[in-house]
Each structure stands twice: as C-alpha cells, then as structure tokens.
Amino acid sequence: MLGKLMKYEWKATWKLLVPLDAFIVLMAMLSYGTIQLSFFDSSSNVVIMTGILMIVTYFLSMFVIVAGTVIYLVYRFYKSVYGDEGYLLHTLPVDKHHIIIAKAVVSVSWLLLNTVTIYFSILLLFSANSEVIENFTGGFDYYVNIMSGNYLYDRAGAFNVIMSLITSLIAMFAKILKVSACISLGQLASNHKVLSSIAFYYGIYFVQRMFTVIYYLFAELFEKVSGASYSGFYGAGYGSLWAFNLIANLIYCVVFYYLTWYVMEKKLNLD
Amino acid sequence: MDNMASMAQMDPMAPAAPIVQCMGLTKTYGGKLALNQICLNLERGRIIGLLGPNGSGKTTLIKIMNGLLKPTAGEIFITGERPGIETKARISYLPERTYLHPGMKVMEMVQYFQDFYSDFRIERAYDMLHRLQIPPNERLKNLSKGTKEKVQLILVMSRDADLYILDEPIAGVDPASRDYILHTIVSNYNRNGTVLLSTHLISDVEGILDDVIFIKYGNIILQAPAEQIRQQEGKSVDRFFREVFAC
C-alpha cells in the first residue's frame, strides 16, 4: 500500500509543482538569451531594461517558487490529512506509518527537485558568461571530483562531503516532519487549529535554536581547550560539526515522526 | 474477543455473530459527554436507521466505528475486531463531507478505490455512472455539489463490504434524486452485510429500513424493527420520531 499512497501523492502534487520548476528553467533560458544576444550592450534603454527585468524576474521567481513549493506542500498535508479529504485517507485500509512515510518521501523529492532545478538553471544562466561560470562551477567540480574518486586520497575530505550530503538529506526530512508534527499538534486544540500549529512551529524552532547555541558554546570551549579548528572544510572540528547536525536531525526526525503518528493514531478528531 | 467472527464460523450451531458490537462505549470531549455507555448489537443483512437530532451522538458513534475517533471507555468490535486496518477493509463509509480530491477526474477516483479496496467492483461503478449520466472524464471540481455526492455514493456502494455506513446520504441532493439514491443503496449492498444509515429525512428512508435506532444525548433510547414500531405505536416511524424528540 505504501507504493500506492506514494503514487497518488505524486499525482496530486505534480500538476502544480512541475510547472513551477519549468517556469524557473524558462526564465533562466530567457535570461540566458538576453545575455547571449548582448541586450546589455545595446544603445537602447528599452532593450537594456528588458534584459534587467528578465534577470530580476528570474532571481525573484527562484525565491517565490521555493516558498510556493513549501507552502503548497504544507497546505496539501493539512488538507489531505486533517481536512475533508482526511475522511477518505483515514478510512483507507492502510497503516498510518505508510501515510506519513509516503507524504514525507514525496515532499522531500519535490524539495530535492527544486534544489537541482535551481542549481542547473543558475549554471545555464552563468554559462552565458565564461568568467562567472568558471568561478561558480568551482564548487560543483570539487564535489564531482570527490565523488568520482579524484580526491579519494584525502579520505577525510571525501568522507566529510558524503556525510554532509547525507546530513542535508536527513535535514530535509526533519524539516518536512517538523511541519507535519506542528500541523498535527495544532489539531489537538479545540479552536484556532491553524494558529496553534504556527505557535507549535515557533515553539519547536526556539527549542531547536537553543540546542544549537548550547552545542556551539561547548564546541567553542572544546576549540579553546584542544586547539582544534572549526573553521574551513578540513578543520579538525568539521567532522564533529556534521556529526552534530546528523545526530540532531536524526533525533528530530524520530521525534517529529512519532508526534505526527501519535496524533494520527491516537488523537485524530476530524472536524 | 478479537476473533469472535472466526469462532462463530467454526461452530455451525452458534448464532451468526453481530456485525457490530458495542459494550459500554463512552466518548467525552473535554468533560462533555457525547456517548454514554452505549451497548449495541447490529445484525447482518439489515438496513438500519440511526436516527436522532443534531448533537445526539450519531456522528461520534459513526466516527468511532470507522476508526476516526478513539472511545474514552468501553469496547467496540466490527466483525469481531477492534477498529483498525482490517475493519477499514470491510467498512464502506460515506461521510457527510465531500472527501473527493477536486483535481481528480471521476475515472481516476474510480481507479483510486479499485487500487485500495479489494472488494471494489469497477464494472458496477461504471454502470451506475452511466445510468446517472456522469461523465467519467470530468474533473470533480467541475461537478455540482449534488453530483459529487452521487459520485461518492456510487464509489461507496460499488464495494462488497460487510458494513456500509452512510451519514446523511440524501441530505444534499434534490428530492427527485433521492429515490434513485435509495434504490441504489437497496439494490447494490452486499446482502450478507449491513447498512447503517444516519439521516434526518426519516420519511424519505422509512420505506427501506428494517430496524431503527433512536439516539438522544448520547444514549440509545430505542432499538427495534421498523415494522414493530409501526404496529405497536400505530403510526409511522417518522411520526413516532417527531413525538419522541419533540422540543
């Protein structure tokens, strides 16, 4: 049943989210065209303004579309789990764990697709200018080289990169599950459920920040005592930085997943 | 207790196990009593009217049967099992709300039910859609509220379920369509199953009811065959209901 839930979750979201990502690519291509066709060297102010407008729209669309994707995924979770559609979802002969996993996996897939689309659209735009592209792709080449084994002689570096990518992925799951948990906890209130969800979100955010601050205080203390550097990719402390992030996000995933499951399984009360 | 149904099947002399059994079922919302120690047995092969005024506890009882609410106290068994994944596979539920995804086409919704319910009969669904002239290619958001409710009823009645729970199935449709809907219910439900029908429109459904349950302030105040009420009281169930629940 997990596969079927994921299939329908994907079908319910792609019609809005694919056009959003396609819009980023389109704007990147139009912006690329303005650079290639030397809009900015034109003697006409109208042509220059058109080029500027195109590029500004492209960069703005990136932020709007990332925010739009997140807002839509949050809205979709609320509507399909605790709205009228919840009457169908919660009476399907499926495990509540499968519902949470299906929604989390599809949501993280969209966030990943967003990230990849934006990265390659920026590459496309900057490829119109060879100097910029060389600087910009430096970071990307670095990752490719590590993954392809060129940097394997530096095991610590490669290990840090791989663990950082894994940590980023788990952090995405933690963020999605945090929103799911906050929406679910908001349903426990008799009134103002959306406001309660927002209050839970900021409450949990505050607690997470506190944990991070406490970690950095200890890290700084450790740095002074041991002399290990946290600055730079190869700093001895970098490993413990991603380790902290990895462990913290794994704990967040478990806690937020459990809270979501608990409300769905034990405290469900659809309006 | 979890396998009462299978135990009954093992003993040929045992009477058929009730499809629903409630024992001391209680539900409170923050101290407010919604269901008060309800004891109830629903037999197989019956069409039962769950009748009561607003706030009497009908929807709370229905939600508990469907696993959408947990009782505060007491026990409930559906085909011998507590509400869960297994009972959801045997209950076909029509809520008062429209739960269909508006962006989906009617045919996609049919496929959705086919994918999740092994007892769904796709040919029966398309036959009913055809009879009601509902285009399978149409998106649900383009249909009127009444037509969406018909689609929902078609999906629910296209299953060979053990228990059909229909919450206000005729409230949102025009009087001309009510007869068709009632006919759809009567002619499509699994004869070995039970239909539990909650409604305010008693006069419209009275003709198809085998049994009647009156619920008031979270208490079951009457459970009897509809014919028995008519004979004993000398009046229709609708008239009797109006007298019992007169303000």
Interface residues (C-beta under 8 A of the other chain):
Chain A: M1 K4 Y8 K11 A12 K15 S80 D84 E85 G86 Y87 L88 H90 T91 L92 P93 V94 D95 S190 K266 K267 L268 N269 L270
Chain B: G30 K63 N66 G67 L68 L69 K70 I85 E86 K88 A89 I91 Y93 P95 R97 T98 Y99 L100 H101 G103 M104 E108 Y112 D115 F116 Y117
